Structures are given as C-alpha cells and as structure tokens.
Amino acid sequence: SELDFLEIKMELGRMCLELEQVLDGIYVTLLFYDRERNHVFHGAGPSIPVEFFDFFGVINEQGLLDENCASCGKAIYTQEVVQTDIGTSALWTNFKDSIIEYGFKSCTSIPFFTHTGRLAGTFAHYSNRPNNLLTQDEVEMIQEKISMFSFEVQTISDRIHEYTKAGNVSLTI
C-alpha cells in the first residue's frame, strides 16, 4: 500500500541520517536507477534541499546519464565506488556550477544492488570540503548498512522496474 511505501521511504531517510551522524561533514542521498529508461530517481536525502534533486530531473529529461555524468553516472556504469573532487574532476565538468552552488565540493558514489543482483542505484555522499573522500573502512560500513535495508531497497527497485515495464512515463518514488 502507499502507506507502507511511505514508511519504507522514511526508513531509508533515517538510514541516511544515521550515516550522516557517523560520517563527519557528509550529506547522504540515495538514488534509484531505472535501467530500462536510463533514469535516476531521488530515494532519500533528508539533509539536502529538495531543489537539489532538480539536477537529476534535468539529467533524465536531457538524456545525460552516462559513464561521464558525475560520480553517480560513473558508479552506475562501472558498478564500482567512485570518489571525486567536484571542482577538478572531468566527471563534473558539465554540472559543477550547479552542485557547487549547494556548497558541495566532493562526492563518493557507492552502487547498491537488489538481492537478485540487479543494480538498484547509488548512495551519494557529498561533502562541503574538497577531496573529502571516504576511507575503505567507511565504504565497507556503508555497504553493510545498505545490506541491512535490503527489503526497502528491493521494494522500491521492484516498484520502479514494474512501473517501467507497464510503459508508464512519469514516476515519483
């Protein structure tokens, strides 16, 4: 039901807040990926202004998501952790001004998967400090945290997948 779905989104938001308490100076957002349409959708990011996510709407509308599209695009296409300094990385050339406007100067994007192994999206960790990259221990801690929310991830990923298969054009998660 929609109420259950809302509760799932709230749980993912709480997960983001928990990670922000542990990771100094990091703002966490969760993006879901629709492979069929090559789109990303805001899943959670309670500490980031809602307007920030317009950035991903533009990427979807203009068909810009590829392996050279910021940290998340690279993480989606390589299915590997990608860490960048927004001011100097070529991945941010076309987007850096709009991201720096929010004070973000570095980003770590960690892909996550459904229990069936399908890419579900990326966990983006933004910092207001340049080159504030996560350690391997922090990345592993985040991956473990994601696995603790596998039901929620699977539910939202399945909803996106079913929605796309039904031929729907617009989706809000």
N, C-alpha and C positions, 0 to 999 in steps of 0.2 A: 504494500500500500504506500501511498505518498507519505504518510506519517512515518512509516518505517524507514523509507528512503531518506527523509529529512533527518531522522535520528542517526542514520549511517553517516550522512554528511557532517553532522555535529560531532560525531566520534572522530572523524578524520580531522576536523578542525581542532579538537582537543589534542590529538596526536601532534599536530603542528606546534601548538602552544607548548606542549611538554618538551619538544625538541628545542624550541627557542629558549627555554629556561636553562637547558643544559649547554647549548652552544652559544658562547658569548658573542653578541653583536650580529647574530644571524637571523634573517627573516625567512620563514619557511613557507613554501607554497607547493601544492600538489596539483599536477596537471594530468589529465587523462587524454589518451591518444586514440583516435579513430583511424585505423589503418586504411579502411576502405575509401574514406574521403580525404585522408591525409590531413586531419584537423586535430587541434589540441583544444581541450576544454578545461576551464578552471574547476578544480575539485574542492580545494580548500586553500586558505591563506588568510587566516583571521587577523593578522597584524599588518597586512598590506592593504593600502587603499583600494577600494573596489575599482576605481578608474584605471588603475594599473593594468587590469586584465583586459582592457580595451585593446592593448597591444596584441594580444593573441587573437582577438576578433579580426584585426587588420591582417594579421598573418594568414588566417584562414580565408578571408574574403579575397585576398590578392594571390592566394596560392603560393606563398613564400616559404612554406615549411619544407626544408631540405637539410642535408648534412652540413650546410654552411650557415644555417639560421640560428645564430646564438648558441648558447650552451645546450639548451633543451633539444633543438633540432639535431645537433651533433650526437647527443646522447641517444635520441630516438633512432637515428640511422645506424649508429655503431653498436648500440645496446651496451655501451660502456660508460663508466663515470667520466664526466668531462668537467674540468675546472678551468676557469678563465678569469683574467683581469679584463673587465669590460672596456676600460679605456684604451687598452693596447691590443686586444685580440681581434684578429681579422674576422672572427665569427660574429662580432658585434658591429662591424663597420656600418651596416645599414640601419641599425637600431640603437646605437649607443646614446644618441642625444635624448631619445625618449625615455630610456632607462635611467640615465644619469640624472634626469630631471627629478626622479624619485629618491635620489641620493645613493643609489646602488652602484657599487664600483667593482664588485667581483661576484662570481656566481659559480656554484658547484651544482651540477645536474646529475642525479642518480636515477637511472632507469629502474622500473619495478615491473613485475610480471604477475599474471594470474596464476592460480595453482595448476593450470594446464600448460603453463609456459608461454602463453601469448603476452606480448608486450602490452602493458596496461597504461603506461605513462611515465612521467618523470617527476621526481621530487627535486624542486629547485630551491637552493639555499643562497639567498642574496645577502651581501654584506655591504655596509657603507664604508668599508675600508678596502683600498686596493690590495690585491694579492692576498686577501684573507681566505686562504684555501684550507679545506678540511684535511685533517690527518687521515691516514689509513684506518686507525682505530675509530675515529669519528664516523667515517664512511661505513665501516662494518657495524657500528652501533645503530646507525640509521637504517641499514638494510635489515638488521634484526628487528628493529621497531616496526618496519613496514610488514615484515612477515607476521607479526603479532596481529595485524589488521587485515589478514588475507581475506576474511569473509567480506569485509566492507569493500576492499579493492575489487574482489571478484564480482560483487553485486553491481557496483557502478560500471565496471568494464562490460559486464554482460548486458546491462541496460543500453549502453552506447552501441554495442555490437548488434543487438536486436533492433534497435531504433534505425540504424543504418540499413540493415538487411530489409526492413519494411519499406525502404525508399523514402523515409522522412527527410526533409530538408533542414529543418531548424531543430536544434536541441539545446535545452538548458538542463544542466545537471546540478 
